[in-house]
């Protein structure tokens, strides 16, 4: 079986129950691990978020990151409820569709990965819900302050025309679920990640295991602008050094590992037409998104500082 084209082409088209009888809380996955104001985070919540983070290619101390994210999610949802924000019927399903679409996946691809990683659908629903509600919080609080003026759009376009383009060269290794089944594919991808992150030969592994069209070339892709890297791996790539490899990342029909080969700057391309409505709208949306996310980080830190967080 072969994937059509490269995986990059495809990718572009987060109440606890107590135990009786003196059992230790740590032995009960549903026991509260901590509370955030009135919100409970159980040991099970943490374990599930760790699995989700691993599936999304996160690295580092996954338990610490899971606790941080779940704590943030609780205060985000609490802030939304305090503002009377409620999601419309079907919003979570739509959010899951958006999550999949941004990664070049179909909803059934996400379900495959959740099943393979033994992640509950509710864990994914909670993850999506907190993001959707936080988005509504930020838009309601900061819309007027985040909206750029026409002059600011002109300034951004002028700066964009002078800036060099950050280019990256990547290699891909794509493994379809259909060839080995989900559990074996997951085990293979994890094994390859461990080998390759210790300096294994990525090109040889791609030629042997990858089913992308780039396999004969060791998975190597043409150089591209960092903004052209699919969102599913862009944040990971931005934090990597040449030679590093991402954790297995879900792609349509399977999993992929991405290696950063090199980073370099290229001269600016032809400047876009500053009067083109589509060009201006794209810049407007980016400026708005960047600003509202910046305001959101500050507001989130305020909420966390004011929150009553208790570890059990």
PyMOL commands that set and color helices and strands:
alter all, ss='L'
color gray80, all
select helices_A, chain A and resi 7-12+25-27+43-55+62-82+91-102+107-116+121-146+150-162+177-180+182-197+202-209+215-217+226-228+231-238+277-306
alter helices_A, ss='H'
color red, helices_A
select strands_A, chain A and resi 32-36+39-42+165-176+224-225+249-251+254-266+309-311
alter strands_A, ss='S'
color yellow, strands_A
deselect
rebuild
show_as cartoon
